[in-house]
Amino acid sequence: MKTEETRHERFKRVASKRTNEILEKIRILGNCSNKSSYEYAEDEVNKIFSEIDKQLRLIKARFSAGKRERFRL
């Protein structure tokens, strides 16, 4: 007998897997900081983290959509 996975269960399963994949990729990106293997400029590093920060803000906003409080005087 096959039980139906709820939307919340599916979210937890998929989100956990994707989060762990992202965290692993971030750890791997950290390997690029090894100055004995790589050469980079500070502005290049700033571009990388600026784009990561930008994407995180955009995705976080998608999760918060509809939860924003309206401006009131």
N, C-alpha and C positions, 0 to 999 in steps of 0.2 A: 504494500500500500504506500503510495507516494503522498507526502504531506506538502501542501503549498507553502512556499516561503513568503512571509509577509514583506511588505515594502520596507518596514523598519529593519527587519532581519537582513534583507538584501542590502540596504544602505550600510549597515554595520559591517557586513562581510566585504563589500566592495570598497568602502571607504578605508577600512583597516588595511586591506591589501595595497591600495593605491598610496596611502600615506607611508607605509613601510617602503614601498618602491621609491618614493620621492626622497625619503630620508636617506636611503642607501645611495641614491644619486648625489645628494648633497655631500655625503661622506666622501664619495669618489671625487667630486669636484675639489674637495679639500686637499686631495693629493697633489693638485696643481700648485699648491703653495710651497712645495719643496724647491727651494732655490738652487739646490745642487742639480736638479733635473730640468728646471724651467726658468725662463727669464721673462719678466713681465714688468709693466709700468703700473704705477699707482692708479693712473686714470683708467687703465684697462680693468683693474680689479673693481674700481668704483662703478664702471659701466655694468659689470656682471651683477654686482649686488644691488645696484639701482634697478635693474630690470627684474631681478628676483623680488625685490620689495614691491615694485609696481604690480607685478602679477599677483602677489599675495594679497595686496590691498583690493584689487579687482575681484578676486575670488571670494575674499571675506565679505565684500559688499554684496555679492550674489547670495551668500548664505543669510545675510542680514536684511535682504530686500523685503519690504513690507513691514519691517519692525521699526522703521525710523519714526521718531517722534516729530510731529509737525511743529513749526515755529509758532510761538504765541507771544504776544506782548502782555 
